[in-house]
Amino acid sequence: MNQTNRAPYFFIAPAVILFLLFTAYPILASLYLSFQRYEGGSYSFVGLANYSRLMGDSIFWTSLSNTFIIFIFQVPIMLILAMILASVLNSQLLKLKGFFRVSFFLPAVTSLVAYSLLFSVMLQDNGLFNELLSYIGIGPIPWLSDATWAKVSIIMAMTWRWTGYNMIIFLAALQNIPEEMYEAASIDGAGKIRQFFSITIPNLKPIILFAGILSTIGTLQLFDEPFNLTSGGPGNATMTLGLYIYENGFEYFDFSYGSAVAYVVVVLVAVLSFVQFKFTGDKS
């Protein structure tokens, strides 16, 4: 009987050990590291000094501002496009639905480095984007060398990659909405647009919240696109919190300060997730 009671613990032990070693320990170690400073060949406890340093760090505030600008524009655009695409691809009238679903989802499984380099080439002054714009009398646009357009470039790249991912999430939820609800609405005279706002969106509310929180976490940790497309430039115009953490840790080897910035990101994720739950979650 005792062996039977202990058996489940042996099965879950590998997962628990891996979690403790590679998730729990790094989280706690980096938190402790954020209260230390490397001086004279060893770490010493300095309390909140690293967090106080953040208050006067202009690059930190720039990276925070850039991250929020990208977040405010990119996440709503991506989620709205994903919802529209999911609704279209859920239509019974559309042919080749499997082909279109795979096509839109494909960017999500593309290598981060590969797609960033692809966009980097296409966004050059003589790249594909400017070549296409020249045919309608626009351009050339300094996509990667202008502060504003560099942010737009990152938003475009992220939207291209992640819209299809969120589309699949919405599509799975749409297929769980009973068709009878739409039929009843049609009988009552509701058009497609009214059905979308009165049936689709209310039923997708928990999924919209889920996708919004995932997108918030991903955007606040944004690293690959600015690192590969602009390297944080021009003039720190695309420096994000994720890229700033990397620079402090692996270029300046200031792991203590990098850990402090990382925990600012943790707090921001928690606050924004709470706000999303408060305003879009179930109020019952």
PERA-V729332 format. One record per residue. RES is the residue in one small letter. SS is DSSP state (helix for helix, strand for strand, loop for the rest). D_LAST is the distance of its C-alpha to the last C-alpha in whole Angstrom. Layout:
BEGIN
res:ss:d_last
RES:SS:D_LAST
RES:SS:D_LAST
END
This chain:
BEGIN
res:ss:d_last
m:loop:44
n:helix:44
q:helix:45
t:helix:42
n:helix:39
r:helix:40
a:helix:40
p:helix:37
y:helix:37
f:helix:40
f:helix:38
i:helix:36
a:helix:38
p:helix:39
a:helix:36
v:helix:35
i:helix:38
l:helix:38
f:helix:34
l:helix:36
l:helix:39
f:helix:38
t:helix:34
a:helix:33
y:helix:37
p:helix:37
i:helix:34
l:helix:35
a:helix:39
s:helix:38
l:helix:36
y:helix:39
l:helix:41
s:loop:39
f:loop:40
q:strand:44
r:strand:47
y:strand:50
e:strand:53
g:loop:56
g:loop:56
s:strand:53
y:strand:49
s:strand:49
f:strand:46
v:loop:45
g:loop:42
l:loop:40
a:helix:43
n:helix:41
y:helix:38
s:helix:40
r:helix:42
l:helix:39
m:helix:39
g:loop:43
d:loop:43
s:helix:43
i:helix:42
f:helix:39
w:helix:38
t:helix:39
s:helix:38
l:helix:34
s:helix:35
n:helix:36
t:helix:33
f:helix:30
i:helix:32
i:helix:32
f:helix:29
i:helix:28
f:helix:30
q:helix:30
v:helix:26
p:helix:25
i:helix:29
m:helix:28
l:helix:25
i:helix:26
l:helix:29
a:helix:27
m:helix:25
i:helix:28
l:helix:30
a:helix:28
s:helix:27
v:helix:31
l:helix:32
n:loop:30
s:loop:32
q:loop:34
l:loop:37
l:loop:37
k:loop:40
l:loop:41
k:helix:37
g:helix:38
f:helix:40
f:helix:38
r:helix:35
v:helix:37
s:helix:39
f:helix:36
f:helix:35
l:helix:38
p:helix:38
a:helix:35
v:helix:38
t:loop:40
s:loop:42
l:helix:40
v:helix:44
a:helix:45
y:helix:43
s:helix:43
l:helix:47
l:helix:47
f:helix:45
s:helix:47
v:helix:50
m:helix:49
l:loop:48
q:loop:51
d:loop:53
n:loop:55
g:loop:52
l:helix:51
f:helix:48
n:helix:51
e:helix:53
l:helix:51
l:helix:50
s:helix:54
y:loop:55
i:loop:53
g:loop:54
i:loop:52
g:loop:52
p:loop:53
i:loop:50
p:loop:50
w:loop:47
l:loop:47
s:loop:49
d:loop:47
a:helix:45
t:helix:42
w:helix:43
a:helix:43
k:helix:39
v:helix:39
s:helix:41
i:helix:38
i:helix:35
m:helix:37
a:helix:38
m:helix:35
t:helix:33
w:helix:36
r:helix:35
w:helix:31
t:helix:30
g:helix:32
y:helix:30
n:helix:26
m:helix:28
i:helix:28
i:helix:24
f:helix:23
l:helix:26
a:helix:25
a:helix:21
l:helix:23
q:loop:25
n:loop:22
i:loop:21
p:loop:23
e:helix:26
e:helix:26
m:helix:23
y:helix:25
e:helix:28
a:helix:26
a:helix:25
s:helix:29
i:helix:30
d:loop:28
g:loop:30
a:loop:28
g:loop:29
k:helix:29
i:helix:27
r:helix:25
q:helix:24
f:helix:23
f:helix:21
s:helix:19
i:helix:19
t:helix:20
i:helix:18
p:helix:14
n:helix:15
l:helix:17
k:helix:14
p:helix:13
i:helix:17
i:helix:17
l:helix:16
f:helix:18
a:helix:21
g:helix:20
i:helix:20
l:helix:23
s:helix:25
t:helix:24
i:helix:26
g:helix:29
t:helix:29
l:helix:29
q:loop:32
l:loop:34
f:loop:37
d:helix:39
e:helix:39
p:helix:41
f:helix:43
n:helix:45
l:helix:45
t:loop:45
s:loop:46
g:loop:44
g:loop:46
p:loop:48
g:loop:48
n:loop:44
a:loop:43
t:loop:41
m:loop:41
t:loop:37
l:helix:36
g:helix:36
l:helix:40
y:helix:40
i:helix:39
y:helix:42
e:helix:45
n:helix:44
g:helix:44
f:helix:47
e:helix:49
y:loop:49
f:loop:48
d:loop:46
f:helix:44
s:helix:43
y:helix:42
g:helix:40
s:helix:38
a:helix:37
v:helix:36
a:helix:34
y:helix:32
v:helix:31
v:helix:30
v:helix:28
v:helix:26
l:helix:26
v:helix:24
a:helix:22
v:helix:21
l:helix:20
s:helix:18
f:helix:16
v:helix:16
q:helix:15
f:helix:12
k:helix:11
f:helix:12
t:helix:12
g:loop:9
d:loop:6
k:loop:4
s:loop:0
END
